[in-house]
Amino acid sequence: MLRKNLPVLLAFLKKSKLSVFLFFLMMFLAQLSLTYCLGNYNYISRYEDSFKAIPGIENSIYYAYMGDVNFQENWIKTDINTLLSGRDGLGLILNSAYISTTEYMGNAVQILALDKSLISTSLNLKLSSEGIASEGVDENHNLQIFITNDIYRDNDLGDIVTLNINGKPISSVICGRYAKTACLPNFTTGSNAVNIYDIMSDYNNTIFIINAEESMLLTQQKIYNKSNLGFIIFSENASDEEKEQICRLLAENGYTYHSYTEIEKNSREETAARFTNALPLPLFVFSLSFVFTSAIIVLIMDKNMKIFSICFLCGLNRRKGYSLILIGFAALNFTALIINIILNFFLSSSGKTSDPFYTVIFRPSDVFYMTLLAAVFLLIVGIEIYILYHGKTYVEIKKIEER
């Protein structure tokens, strides 16, 4: 039917160029607004999922040293590992350290040391078959490295590469690769209202290694201030009194701390504030496009009565006539859908944005919601066509044209 009556369909679209363009524009804006909202939701979900993947995070505090760090002597006295060594109720101390910067394909690549538990539980990380050694060095004394997906793309897991760290070549094995942007703690912020957006960061052009004694000896690093910020994970059987003693000890030695509950509360407030600032415009555009769609459909139908008359003259019954008209709208609707999918896929892949909160993060599941939106708009079109033309004969349509 479509091939036989394609000239009628093309005449329908050509007859009212402005109205057809407006309909397409409304579809495009509605899809764009939806994907923008989904991108913000995906961003928040990824940060929350990555944060909650940290082992024992619900039974932890986030600490930050706010004392004098200008003198090494003062720092040694208040070092977190020395301060809390052997304390009852202490489980893990999770922190990080900047090691060095190397170069890959002309780009600077930072090297960070993280605790094994942070790397092993991070999301979107594909590990080699040998797994992660506790000291971050394999049996052949190669440094185990974990890389983001934009580094060593021509190498596979298990390949040996040479890292140049502070002028020294170090044999390293690719132990893990992130399928997407790595989302891990940055340990750089100790504000009074710290939240997950302060703690977590997206990493590109980054190599991670295990923060352990043997790996540090291999890289010949003397890490200073490595415990400036981080997480203290209490043991599972830690009593409230033991937790209070650790917190009191931190406060007495120049540290501030925030509980998991505080971080969650601050994160909810920050999320609400960002959504309040970011979403009114796309929601307004989405609502406006939804309302205007109905008006534009009526406009198109009124301006194309003669085209619909041709459907009857061509011998189409009412069902086929409805189908042909609906196909015309569907072509416009799904063209807008495809353009938005392609646009958002490339925006998501590029990762270029002025503010990471507004990054368009595109997931395959988003295609379902975008398709569902297109189907809803198409259903509106079908209902309006049915209401406007159901039961009307060719003669009745001609009378409407002559008014």
N, C-alpha and C positions, 0 to 999 in steps of 0.2 A: 504493500500500500504506500509506503514512504517513497519508494523510487518513482512510482507511477504519478504521485501527486506532489512531488518535490517542487515543481514550478509554482503550485498554489502556496506551499509553505514559504518559499522564498519571496513570493509576492506579499504574503502576510507580513514578513519581517521588513521588507523594503517599503511598504506602504506608509509606515509610521516610524521613521528613523529616530526622531527625537524621543518618542515614548519608549521605543525598544531600548535605546541607549540608557534612558533613565531607569528602566527596569533592570538592565544589566548592572548599572552602577549601584543600585540599591542592594542587589544580590552580593556584589563584590564587597561593599562596605559592611554588610551584615556578617559575611564570612571573615573579613579582616578583623572586625571587632571581636568575634568569637575566638579566633586564634590568639589575639592579643590577651584576652582574659585567660585562655588556657595556658598560654606561655607564662603568665604570672603565677598561676596555680601550680604548674609544673616546677617552676623555680622554687617556690616555697616547699613543695613536697620533697624535692631533691635535697634541699638543705636540712629539712627535718629528718628525713630518712637517714642521711649521712651522719647527722648528729646522734640520732638514737642508735646507730650501729656501733658506736664506741662502746666497748665492753664495760659493763658496770656503771654506765653513765647515770642511771637513775639513783645510784647510791654513791654520789660523788659531790665534790665541790670544785669550783674553778678558782684557782689562786692567782694572785699577781703581786709581785714584789714592788712596793712603793717606797722603799727606803733609799738610802744613799748608795748608788752603784758606781760612783766615780773612783772609788779606791778598791783595789783587789782585796786588800786585807779585810775591809768591811764586808765584802761579798762572801768571802770564805766563811766568815763567822755566821752568816745567815743563809748559807746554801741549803736549799730545801731537802736535799738527800741526807746531808749531815744532821740537819735539824730534826728530822723525823725518823732517823734510823732506829729501828728496833721498837718503835712505838706500837702499843697494842691498838688493834682496830685498823691498822694501815694495811691496805691491799697493794695497790699499784700507784706509782707516780708517773703520769704520762706527760711528756713534754717534747720539745723539738729543738733542733739546732741548725743554724746556717753553716754549711761546710765551705763551699766555694762556688765559683762560677766557671764553667767550661764553655766550649764553643762547638756548635754543630751546624753545618751548612751555613756558616757565616752569622748565625744567631747566637746570642748569649743564652746559656742554659744554666739555671741555678741548681745547686745540689743541696738537698735538705736531708737531715737525719731525723727520723721519727722512731718512736717505740714500735717494736714488732707487732704488738697487739693492735695499734692504730692502723698499720698497713694491712695486716692479715684480715681485718674485719671491714676494710673500706669497700665501698660499692664499686661495681663495674671493673673490678680488677681480675684479669685472667692470669693465673699462675702457671709456671712450668711444672713438669712432672716431679722435679726434685724437691719442690716445696721451699719453705723459708727456714733457714738455719737460725738458731737462737742468737748466734753472734753475728749474723749478717755476712758470713763468709762460707763458701762451699768447701767440700773436702779437698779440692785442688788449690785452695787458698785464693780463689777468685772472689772479688767483692761482688756481692749480690746487689743488683740495682733493679728498681721498679720505675718504669718510664711512662710518661704520658703519650698519647697516641700520635703526636706530631714529631716524635723523635725516633731515629733509627727505624724508619718505616720499611726499609729493605731487609731488615734483620728479623729473625724468628726468635721465639722464646728458647732459651738455652744457648744462644749464640754468644761467643766471646768477643767483647769489644775493649778498646783501650780508652780509658778516661784520663785526661790531663788535669790533675788537681794540684793547683799551686806549683805548676812546672814539673810535677812528677807524674810519669805515666803509670797507671795502675790497671792491671788486668781485671776486667769485670765481666760478669755473666748476667745476661738479661733474664731475670727471674720472674718478672711480671710486667704486664702492660695493661694500661687502662683503656678500655674500649671507648670511653667517652672522656670528657673533661674530668680530671680528678677533683673530688670535693672532699677536702680534709681540713682539720684544724690549722689555723695559722699562728696561734699563740702570740699575737702582737698587741692585743687590746686588753686593758684592765680598767675600763670605765666603771662608773658607779651603777650604770644600768645596762650591763653587758647582756647581749642576746645572741642568738645563733648566727645572725648576720655578721656580728663582730667576730665570733669564734671561728666560723667556717669560711673557707675561701675556695674559689675555682682556680685550679692550677693547670697551666699550659707551659710548654718548654721547661719542664722540671724533671729532675732525676731524684728519686728518693732512695735512701739507704737506711739500714737498720742502725738505730742509735744504741750501740753496744760497745763494750770495751775492745774487742778484737777488731771490729770494723774501724774504730777510731784509731787504733794503733796502725792499721794498714794505711789509712789516709794521713797518718801523722798529724792528727788534729789535736790541739789543746783547746777544747771548747770552753769559752768563758761566758758566764751569764746564761748558760744553757737552761737553767731552771728558773728563769725570770718569770715565766707564766706557764700554766699547765693545769692538768686535772689531778686531783687526789682521789683515788678510788678506794673507798673503805672496804674492808673485808666483809664477807656476807654475814658473819656472826658478830660484827662490831656493835657494841652497846651504845646507847645515846651518850653515856658518860664518857666513853672513849672518844667518840666523835667530838664532843665538846672540848675535851682536853687538847685534841689536835688543833681545833679552831682557835682556842685560846692561845696556844703556843705560836700559831701563825700571826695573830694580832699583836702579840708582844714583841715580835721580831720584824715588824715592818711590812707584813703581808696583809692584803685584803682578800676576801673570798666571797664567793656567791654560790648558793646552793642550786641544785637542779631545779627546784621549785621556783626560785627567783628568776632563773634564766628563762624558764618556760613562760612565766608571767610577763617578763620584759619582752620576750619574743612575740607573744600574742599582741601586746600593745603596739610594738613596732610594725607588725604585719597589718594591723588595723589602720594605723596611720598611713602606711604606704599605699594600701588599697584605697583609702579615702582620697588620696592625692592622685592616684594613677588611673582609677577605673571610671569616674563619672563621665568623661568624654567618650570612651568606647561604648559604655552602656547607653548613653544618650544617642549615639550614632546607630547602635543596634536597634533601639526602640523606634527611632525615627524611620529607619529603613523598613522595619516591620509594618509600621502604620502606612507609610507611603506606597508600599507594594500593592495593597488593595486598591488604592486610588489610581495608581498607574495602570493596573490591569483593566479597570473599567474604562480608562482613557483609551487604551489600545483597542479594546473591544468596540467602543463607540466609533472609532475612526476607521474601523476595518469591516463594517457591515457588508460592504460589497464583496469583500474577499470571502466572507463566510457564505454569501449567496452562491459564490462559485462552487463551494463544496457541495451544495445541493445540486447544482447544474451538472457537476461531474459525476453525479450518480452515487455519491457517498451517503450511506445511511447516517442516522444521528450519532450512533456510537462511533463510527469511523471518523465522522466530522469532529466530534469531541477529541478523539485521540490525536488527530492531525494538529488541531489547535494546541493541545497540551504538549505535543512534541516540540512545537516552536518555542514555548516557554521553557521547557526542560532543557533545550539546547543552550539557551542563554544562561539558565541557572547553573548547569553543570560546567559550562565554560568558565564562569566565575569561580566555581569550586576548584577546578584544576589549576587555574592561575594562582589561586591562593595557596594551594598545597605546594606547588613548585616554588613560589616566592618564599614561603615560610621555611621550607626545607633548606634553601640556600642561605637564608638569614641565620638559621640555627647552626648550619655547618660552619659558617664563617666565624661565628663567635665574636663579631665586632659590635661593640655597643659602648655608649658613653657611661652607662650605669648598669652594673651587673643585674640589678633587680628587674630591669626592663628587657633583659635578654629574651628573645623568642626561643623557647625551648620546645622543639617539635618532637612529639612522640607518635609512633604508629597508631596508638589508640585515638589520637586527636582526629585522624581521618574519619573515624566512625562518627564522632560528634559533628564534624563538618558536613558529612554526608546526611546525617539525620536532620541537620538544619536545612539543607537543600531540599530534602524530602518534605519537610513541614511547609516550606514556602511553596513547593509544587502542589501540595495538598490544598493550600489556600487558593491557588490558581484554579485547580480542578473544581473546587466548590463554587467559586464565583462564576466559572463558565457554565456550570450546571444550573445555577440560579438564574443567570441572565438569559440562557437560551433553551433550557429544557422545555419541551412542549411546543416550541415555536416552529411553524412550517415555513417553507420558502416564501409563501405569499405574505405571511406576517412580517418576515424580515424585510421584504420589499416595502411594505407599508411603513416600517420604522425608518427605512432609508429616505422615504419621500417626505418625512415630516420636516 
